[in-house]
Amino acid sequence: AIIRMQDKSTWITNPENDEEKMFTFDYSYWSHCTEDSHFANQDTVFGNLGRDVLENAWRGYNVSLFAYGQTGSGKSYSMVGYGEDKGIIPRACEEIFIRVEANKDENLSFKVEASMLEIY
């Protein structure tokens, strides 16, 4: 394999000379094959990243989530998802509006604003 991931590290192997380079990130997810034991699904990504962003937004803080990487590395998939496999943004939005709907305090009001920017 040219790429392998474990915990917070990603290794890239040059197929011409087998030289390896290791990169360390806050999170590094393997999402190539669902049968692999270290496969990270959208639940895992949301649990690691989206949950904290959501909780801070719910407390009234301005929050942001930044995805950076090479084309095809999974940024849009992690942020938005695909079909029924929802990403961080739709999951967080659903949870916010579930919490708003559950509010029983008539003296409490909510203002929800969101923006998203995707640059190619």
C-alpha positions in Angstrom: 0.0 0.0 0.0 1.2 3.5 -0.8 -0.7 5.1 2.1 -1.3 3.8 5.6 -2.8 5.4 8.6 -2.6 4.8 12.3 -3.9 7.0 15.1 -2.8 10.5 14.2 -0.1 9.6 11.7 -0.2 9.0 7.9 2.6 7.3 6.1 3.2 7.7 2.3 5.5 5.2 0.6 7.2 6.1 -2.6 6.5 3.1 -4.9 9.7 3.6 -6.9 12.1 3.3 -3.9 9.9 2.3 -0.9 11.0 5.4 0.9 8.5 6.4 3.6 7.5 9.8 4.8 5.4 10.2 7.9 3.0 13.1 8.6 1.2 13.7 11.9 -2.1 15.5 12.2 -4.7 16.2 14.9 -6.7 13.3 13.3 -5.9 11.0 10.4 -8.8 8.8 9.2 -8.8 5.7 7.1 -12.0 5.6 5.0 -11.0 3.6 2.0 -12.5 0.2 2.8 -15.4 -0.4 5.3 -14.1 -3.9 6.0 -10.8 -2.7 7.4 -10.5 -2.8 11.2 -9.3 0.8 11.3 -12.0 2.2 9.0 -13.4 5.5 10.3 -17.0 6.2 9.4 -18.9 9.4 9.7 -20.0 8.6 13.2 -16.3 8.5 14.2 -15.4 11.7 12.5 -18.4 13.5 14.0 -17.6 12.1 17.5 -14.0 13.3 17.3 -14.6 16.7 15.6 -18.2 17.7 15.2 -19.4 17.0 18.7 -17.0 19.6 20.3 -17.9 22.2 17.6 -21.6 21.6 18.2 -21.3 21.9 22.0 -19.4 25.2 21.8 -21.9 26.6 19.3 -24.7 25.6 21.6 -23.0 27.5 24.4 -23.1 30.7 22.2 -19.6 30.8 20.9 -18.7 31.5 17.3 -17.1 28.3 16.0 -15.4 27.2 12.8 -14.2 24.0 11.4 -11.5 24.0 8.7 -10.8 21.1 6.4 -7.6 21.2 4.4 -6.1 18.6 2.1 -5.3 17.4 -1.3 -8.0 16.9 -3.9 -9.8 13.7 -3.3 -8.7 13.3 0.3 -12.2 13.4 1.7 -12.7 17.0 2.9 -16.2 17.5 1.3 -17.2 14.0 2.3 -16.3 14.6 5.9 -17.9 18.0 6.1 -21.1 17.4 4.0 -21.3 13.6 3.5 -23.0 11.8 0.7 -26.6 10.6 0.5 -27.6 8.9 3.8 -24.0 9.0 5.0 -24.2 12.5 6.5 -21.2 14.6 7.3 -20.4 16.9 10.2 -22.4 19.9 8.9 -25.8 18.2 8.4 -25.4 16.3 11.6 -24.6 19.4 13.6 -27.5 21.3 12.1 -29.9 18.5 12.8 -28.8 18.4 16.4 -29.1 22.2 16.8 -32.6 22.2 15.6 -33.6 19.2 17.7 -32.3 21.1 20.7 -34.2 24.3 19.7 -37.4 22.3 19.2 -37.0 20.7 22.7 -36.8 24.1 24.4 -39.7 24.6 26.7 -38.6 28.0 28.1 -40.8 30.7 26.6 -38.3 33.4 27.7 -35.5 31.8 25.8 -35.1 32.5 22.1 -32.6 31.2 19.5 -30.9 32.8 16.5 -29.0 30.3 14.3 -26.7 31.5 11.6 -24.3 29.5 9.5 -22.1 30.0 6.5 -19.9 27.7 4.5 -17.2 28.5 2.1 -15.6 26.0 -0.3 -12.6 27.1 -2.3 -11.0 25.1 -5.1 
